[in-house]
Amino acid sequence: MKIYYDKDIKKNLLKGKNAKTVCIMGYGSQGHAHANNLKDSDINVIIGARKGGSFDKAKKAGFKVMLPAEATKAADIIMILLPDET
């Protein structure tokens, strides 16, 4: 297993004019926290969520929110932070 350190990070992939877009799938407790941390770090973040509660909460928080199929097409990096229960 490779361990990554700060010096290993290629910050130019996530910032600048050619920055990648990160999609956070889900805006529950985990998705909310990750999305806000990335946003606070000036990373391009979009939220993938179904219409309703989480969709509306993410939009109200100022995120660009899309339906899951649209969000995955628009993103370069996808973080799946959905609950493992229904």
C-alpha positions as CSV (number, residue, x, y, z in Angstrom):
1,M,0.0,0.0,0.0
2,K,1.3,3.4,-0.9
3,I,1.0,6.2,1.6
4,Y,0.6,9.7,0.3
5,Y,2.0,12.8,1.9
6,D,1.4,16.5,1.3
7,K,4.4,16.6,-1.0
8,D,2.8,14.0,-3.3
9,I,-0.3,16.1,-4.0
10,K,-0.5,17.7,-7.4
11,K,-2.5,20.8,-6.4
12,N,-2.6,22.1,-10.0
13,L,-5.1,19.3,-10.8
14,L,-7.7,20.8,-8.5
15,K,-7.0,24.5,-8.8
16,G,-6.2,26.9,-11.5
17,K,-7.6,27.4,-15.0
18,N,-7.5,23.7,-15.9
19,A,-8.9,22.5,-12.5
20,K,-10.8,19.3,-12.3
21,T,-14.4,19.2,-11.0
22,V,-15.2,17.0,-8.0
23,C,-18.7,15.5,-7.7
24,I,-20.0,14.6,-4.2
25,M,-22.7,12.1,-4.6
26,G,-25.1,12.6,-1.6
27,Y,-25.4,15.5,0.7
28,G,-26.0,13.8,4.0
29,S,-23.6,14.0,7.0
30,Q,-20.6,12.7,5.1
31,G,-21.3,14.4,1.8
32,H,-22.1,17.7,3.5
33,A,-18.8,17.7,5.4
34,H,-16.6,16.7,2.4
35,A,-18.3,19.2,0.1
36,N,-17.8,22.1,2.5
37,N,-14.2,21.2,3.1
38,L,-13.5,21.1,-0.7
39,K,-15.4,24.4,-1.2
40,D,-13.5,26.1,1.5
41,S,-10.3,24.9,-0.2
42,D,-11.4,26.6,-3.5
43,I,-12.0,23.3,-5.3
44,N,-14.7,23.1,-8.0
45,V,-17.5,21.1,-6.3
46,I,-20.8,19.9,-7.6
47,I,-23.4,17.8,-5.7
48,G,-25.2,14.9,-7.2
49,A,-28.6,14.3,-5.5
50,R,-32.1,13.3,-6.1
51,K,-34.8,16.0,-6.0
52,G,-36.0,16.7,-2.5
53,G,-34.4,17.2,0.8
54,S,-30.7,16.9,0.2
55,F,-31.0,18.5,-3.3
56,D,-32.7,21.6,-1.8
57,K,-30.3,21.8,1.2
58,A,-27.2,21.7,-1.1
59,K,-28.7,24.3,-3.4
60,K,-29.5,26.5,-0.4
61,A,-25.9,26.2,0.8
62,G,-24.7,27.6,-2.5
63,F,-23.6,24.5,-4.3
64,K,-24.2,23.7,-7.9
65,V,-26.6,20.7,-7.7
66,M,-27.5,18.2,-10.4
67,L,-29.3,14.9,-10.7
68,P,-26.9,12.0,-10.2
69,A,-26.7,11.1,-13.9
70,E,-25.9,14.7,-15.0
71,A,-23.4,15.2,-12.1
72,T,-21.4,12.1,-13.0
73,K,-21.1,13.3,-16.6
74,A,-20.0,16.8,-15.5
75,A,-17.3,15.7,-13.0
76,D,-13.8,14.5,-13.4
77,I,-13.6,13.0,-9.9
78,I,-16.6,11.4,-8.2
79,M,-16.8,10.7,-4.4
80,I,-19.7,8.4,-3.5
81,L,-20.9,9.4,0.0
82,L,-24.3,7.7,0.0
83,P,-25.7,5.7,2.9
84,D,-25.4,2.0,2.6
85,E,-29.0,1.5,3.8
86,T,-32.3,2.4,2.1
